[in-house]
Amino acid sequence: MKKKCLFSFLLILSLMLSGCGQKAQDFSSERLENDGSGRETTQKIREELVSEAEGGDVEISGTEEISASGSTPEDIEGNAAASSAADGQSGETDTPVVYMTTDISSDGLMTIYQALAASPSGKIAVKLSTGEPGSNYIRTDLIGELVQTLEGTIVECNTAYGGSRANTAMHYQVAEDHGYTAIADVDIMDEDGSMTLPVTGGDNLTENYVGAHFADYDYYVVLSHFKGHAMAGFGGAIKNISIGIASSEGKSHIHSGGTGGSMWGGDQDAFLESMAEAGKSVVDYLDGKILYINVMNRLSVDCDCDGSPAEPDMHDIGILASYDPVALDQACVDLVYGAEDGQSLIDRIESRNGLHTLEQAEKIGLGSREYELVNIDD
């Protein structure tokens, strides 16, 4: 028999979405508040109900859409961005939101940050790669306003492969030469050694070694230059919170796939998996006090650890931000694959099996490869 009463309508909604005997009135006050995109949820509910109605199970009368919270579709649409940002910050959304702008400028970076509706407090670390001299490191004219608005400290760790940042004194000099010390305090977090973070659910690592100063900060803003990488295939948010936050000792540990062997001769998939696992240890420790921004410019096949990178042969794309590092990196990869001039970077990613990092990251619960892309330029 077809049901027209509102109680039955709401009861069906709650049973469909909660999977248990949750009361209709409980659903009304909780379900949409815990979802990252009210508009998508409302549409999904309606489609499912329409499907059942066509099968004779339920009837939806009239043309007006009704949400379980009592809001109209226009109300939900008007609040979608704010709700998505808030849910993304608290980790309660099912599908993470990735915000995007094509404006690669100081203003564009501030706008993409503001789209996240973040509220960091305490001592804030801005994690970036200081980059080798001659590389495509992120320039201070792009990031200076954001870093100073946050009153953040730029943080990094020493390399494990030589170069100009292999010891603390040299690394501070590079940071000065690249203009970072002129816009903020800089902290080489492993200048006093390492601290250990536990890794849960990993296939290779049981612990991760990060800079000893890592625990000195209350909130991390992870500011990454998305680009190719000679070993990982690509580098973005996940690489920045794994290899990037790892001490020199930790970098060797990750590269060896947790075996303690050679950085360069280990199993490739184990290295990729270990990056995801190390990143998860960082995120678990911070417990939500972290956000991620990827800058997609100067898209060379080589990373900022290379002082003589290949010249980019594709166009700049934009700046993306999210509370989910897996969704963010996946969105960047998808944009590269969708670009007409992205083949060189695609070849680099595929030749290193780079997508396996994303596969492992999703498998162990670091984040989701599914996402909703919101272009804030529209």
C-alpha positions in Angstrom: 0.0 0.0 0.0 1.3 3.5 -0.8 2.2 5.7 2.1 1.4 9.5 2.0 1.8 10.4 5.6 4.9 12.5 6.5 5.8 10.1 9.4 6.1 7.2 7.0 8.1 9.3 4.5 10.6 10.3 7.1 10.8 6.8 8.5 11.7 5.4 5.1 14.4 8.1 4.8 16.0 7.2 8.1 16.0 3.5 7.4 17.5 4.0 4.0 20.4 6.2 5.1 21.1 5.0 8.6 20.8 1.3 8.0 19.3 0.7 11.4 16.1 1.4 13.4 16.9 5.1 14.0 13.9 7.2 14.7 12.7 9.6 12.1 13.0 12.6 14.4 16.6 11.7 15.2 17.4 11.6 11.5 15.9 15.0 11.1 18.3 16.6 13.6 21.5 14.7 12.8 21.8 13.1 9.3 22.2 16.2 7.1 24.3 17.9 9.7 26.8 15.1 9.4 27.0 15.1 5.6 29.4 17.1 3.6 27.0 18.2 0.8 23.4 18.7 1.7 22.4 19.3 -1.9 23.9 16.0 -3.2 22.4 14.1 -0.2 18.9 15.5 -0.9 19.1 14.7 -4.6 20.3 11.1 -3.8 17.5 10.7 -1.3 15.0 11.8 -3.9 16.3 9.6 -6.6 16.2 6.6 -4.4 12.7 7.4 -3.3 11.5 8.0 -6.8 12.9 4.6 -7.8 11.0 2.9 -5.0 7.9 4.9 -5.9 8.0 3.6 -9.4 8.1 0.1 -8.0 4.9 0.8 -6.1 6.5 1.0 -2.6 6.1 4.6 -1.8 4.5 7.7 -3.4 6.0 11.2 -3.4 3.2 13.7 -4.1 3.7 17.1 -5.5 6.8 18.7 -7.1 8.5 20.4 -4.1 11.6 18.7 -2.8 11.7 18.1 1.0 14.8 17.6 3.0 14.8 15.7 6.3 15.8 18.9 8.1 12.9 20.8 6.7 15.1 23.1 4.5 14.3 23.8 0.9 16.8 22.9 -1.8 17.6 26.6 -2.1 18.5 26.8 1.6 20.7 23.7 1.3 22.4 25.1 -1.8 23.1 28.4 -0.1 24.8 26.7 2.8 26.5 23.9 0.9 30.0 25.4 0.8 30.1 26.3 4.5 28.7 22.9 5.5 31.2 21.1 3.4 34.1 23.0 4.8 33.0 22.5 8.4 32.3 18.8 7.9 35.6 18.3 6.1 37.5 19.9 9.0 35.8 17.6 11.5 36.2 14.5 9.3 32.4 13.8 9.3 31.8 14.0 5.6 31.4 10.9 3.5 32.7 12.5 0.3 35.6 14.9 1.0 35.4 18.3 -0.7 38.4 19.6 -2.8 38.3 23.3 -3.5 40.0 24.7 -6.6 40.9 28.1 -8.1 42.8 28.8 -11.3 44.1 32.0 -9.8 47.7 31.2 -8.9 48.5 34.3 -7.0 48.7 35.5 -3.4 45.1 36.5 -3.6 44.1 33.2 -5.0 46.0 31.3 -2.3 44.2 33.4 0.4 40.8 32.8 -1.2 41.3 29.0 -1.4 42.4 28.9 2.2 39.4 30.9 3.2 37.1 28.5 1.3 38.1 25.8 3.9 36.7 27.9 6.7 39.6 26.8 8.9 40.1 27.9 12.4 43.6 26.9 13.4 44.8 27.9 16.8 47.9 27.7 18.9 51.4 27.4 17.4 50.9 27.0 13.6 53.4 25.2 11.4 53.4 25.8 7.6 55.1 22.7 6.1 56.6 23.2 2.7 59.7 22.1 0.8 62.4 24.7 0.9 63.7 23.2 -2.4 67.2 22.8 -3.8 68.8 25.9 -5.4 67.7 26.1 -9.0 64.5 24.1 -8.4 60.8 25.0 -8.8 60.3 25.6 -5.0 57.2 27.7 -4.0 58.1 31.4 -4.1 57.6 33.8 -1.2 55.6 36.3 -3.3 52.9 33.6 -3.6 52.8 32.4 0.0 54.0 35.3 2.1 50.6 36.8 2.8 49.1 33.5 3.9 52.1 32.6 6.1 52.1 36.0 7.8 48.3 36.0 8.3 48.6 32.6 10.1 51.6 33.9 12.1 53.0 30.6 11.1 56.5 29.1 11.4 57.8 27.5 8.2 59.0 24.0 9.0 61.1 21.5 7.1 63.5 18.5 7.7 66.9 17.8 6.4 67.4 15.6 3.4 69.0 12.1 3.4 70.6 12.2 0.0 73.1 14.9 0.1 72.6 18.2 -1.7 72.4 21.7 -0.2 70.0 20.8 2.6 71.7 17.7 4.0 72.7 19.4 7.3 71.0 22.0 9.4 73.4 24.9 8.8 73.3 24.5 5.1 69.6 24.1 5.1 69.0 27.3 7.0 71.2 29.1 4.5 69.0 27.7 1.6 65.9 28.9 3.5 67.4 32.3 3.7 68.5 32.4 0.1 65.0 31.4 -1.0 63.5 34.2 1.0 61.7 32.2 3.6 63.4 33.7 6.6 62.3 37.1 5.5 58.6 36.2 5.8 58.6 33.9 8.9 60.6 32.0 11.4 62.0 28.8 10.0 62.5 25.6 11.9 64.5 22.6 10.6 62.6 20.2 12.8 65.2 17.4 12.9 68.1 19.6 13.9 67.8 17.9 17.3 67.2 14.5 15.9 64.0 12.4 15.7 60.8 11.5 17.5 58.9 8.3 16.9 55.3 8.0 15.8 53.4 4.7 15.7 52.1 3.4 12.4 48.8 1.5 12.6 47.5 -0.7 9.8 50.6 -0.6 7.7 52.0 -3.4 5.6 55.6 -2.2 5.8 56.1 0.3 8.7 55.3 -0.1 12.4 56.9 3.3 13.3 57.8 6.5 11.6 60.6 8.9 12.5 59.8 12.6 12.2 61.7 15.7 13.2 62.0 16.0 17.0 60.4 19.5 16.9 57.2 18.0 15.2 55.3 18.0 18.5 56.1 21.6 19.2 53.2 22.7 16.9 49.5 22.6 17.5 48.3 22.8 13.9 49.8 22.1 10.5 49.1 23.9 7.2 50.6 21.6 4.6 51.6 23.7 1.6 52.8 21.6 -1.3 54.0 22.2 -4.8 52.4 19.4 -6.9 54.8 18.1 -9.5 56.5 15.0 -10.7 59.1 13.0 -8.8 62.0 10.8 -9.9 61.2 8.0 -7.5 57.6 8.5 -6.4 56.2 9.5 -9.8 54.6 12.6 -8.3 54.8 14.6 -5.1 51.9 16.4 -3.4 50.3 16.4 0.0 51.0 12.8 0.9 54.7 13.1 0.1 54.9 16.3 2.0 53.5 14.8 5.2 55.6 11.6 4.9 59.0 12.2 3.3 58.7 15.9 4.1 58.0 15.6 7.8 60.3 12.6 8.3 63.7 13.3 9.8 66.8 12.5 7.7 66.7 9.1 9.5 63.0 8.7 8.8 63.5 9.5 5.1 65.9 6.5 4.8 63.4 4.3 6.7 60.6 5.1 4.3 62.7 4.8 1.2 63.8 1.3 2.3 60.2 0.2 2.8 60.9 -0.2 6.6 63.7 -2.7 6.0 66.6 -0.4 7.0 68.3 -1.3 3.8 69.4 0.8 0.9 67.4 3.9 0.1 67.8 3.3 -3.6 67.6 -0.5 -4.1 64.5 -1.4 -2.2 61.2 -2.6 -3.5 59.4 0.2 -5.3 55.9 -0.6 -4.2 57.0 -1.0 -0.6 58.5 2.5 -0.8 55.2 3.9 -2.2 53.2 2.1 0.5 55.5 3.3 3.2 54.9 6.9 2.2 51.2 6.4 2.7 51.8 4.7 6.0 54.2 7.3 7.3 51.7 10.0 6.3 48.9 8.2 8.2 51.0 8.2 11.4 51.3 12.0 11.1 47.6 12.5 10.5 46.7 10.1 13.4 48.9 12.1 15.8 47.5 15.4 14.8 43.9 14.2 15.1 42.3 16.7 12.6 44.6 19.6 13.3 45.9 19.7 9.8 44.8 21.0 6.3 46.3 20.7 2.9 46.9 23.0 -0.1 48.5 22.0 -3.4 49.9 24.5 -5.9 49.8 23.2 -9.4 52.3 25.4 -11.3 55.7 24.8 -12.9 54.6 21.2 -13.4 57.9 19.6 -14.1 58.4 15.9 -14.1 61.1 16.5 -11.5 60.6 17.6 -7.9 61.9 20.5 -5.9 64.6 18.2 -4.5 66.2 18.4 -8.0 68.4 21.5 -8.5 68.3 21.0 -12.3 64.7 20.0 -13.0 63.3 19.4 -16.5 61.5 22.4 -17.9 57.8 22.1 -17.6 56.1 21.3 -20.9 52.5 21.7 -19.7 50.4 24.7 -18.5 49.8 25.8 -15.0 46.5 24.5 -13.6 45.6 26.2 -10.3 45.6 25.9 -6.5 43.6 23.1 -4.7 42.8 22.6 -1.0 41.1 20.0 1.2 41.1 18.4 4.6 41.7 15.1 2.9 45.3 14.6 1.5 44.3 11.5 -0.6 41.3 13.3 -2.2 43.5 16.4 -2.8 46.3 14.4 -4.5 43.8 12.3 -6.5 42.1 15.5 -7.8 45.5 16.9 -8.9 46.4 13.7 -10.6 43.0 13.7 -12.4 43.6 17.2 -13.6 46.9 16.2 -15.0 45.3 13.2 -16.8 42.6 15.5 -18.1 45.1 18.1 -19.5 45.9 18.0 -23.2 49.5 18.7 -22.5 50.0 16.5 -19.5 51.6 13.4 -21.2 55.1 13.9 -19.9 53.9 14.0 -16.3 51.5 11.1 -16.8 54.4 9.0 -18.2 56.5 9.9 -15.1 53.7 8.9 -12.8 53.0 5.6 -14.5 56.7 4.7 -15.0 57.1 4.7 -11.2 53.7 3.2 -10.4 52.9 6.4 -8.6 49.2 5.8 -8.3 49.9 2.9 -5.9 50.6 5.5 -3.2 47.0 6.6 -3.5 45.8 3.0 -3.5 47.6 2.2 -0.3 46.6 5.5 1.3 42.9 4.7 0.8 43.4 1.1 1.8 44.8 2.0 5.3 42.3 4.8 5.9 44.4 7.9 5.3 41.7 9.3 3.1 39.4 8.8 0.1 40.1 8.8 -3.6 36.5 9.8 -4.2 35.9 13.6 -3.8 33.7 16.5 -4.8 35.6 19.2 -6.7 34.3 22.7 -6.0 35.6 25.4 -8.3 35.4 28.6 -6.3 36.0 30.7 -9.5 32.4 29.8 -10.6 
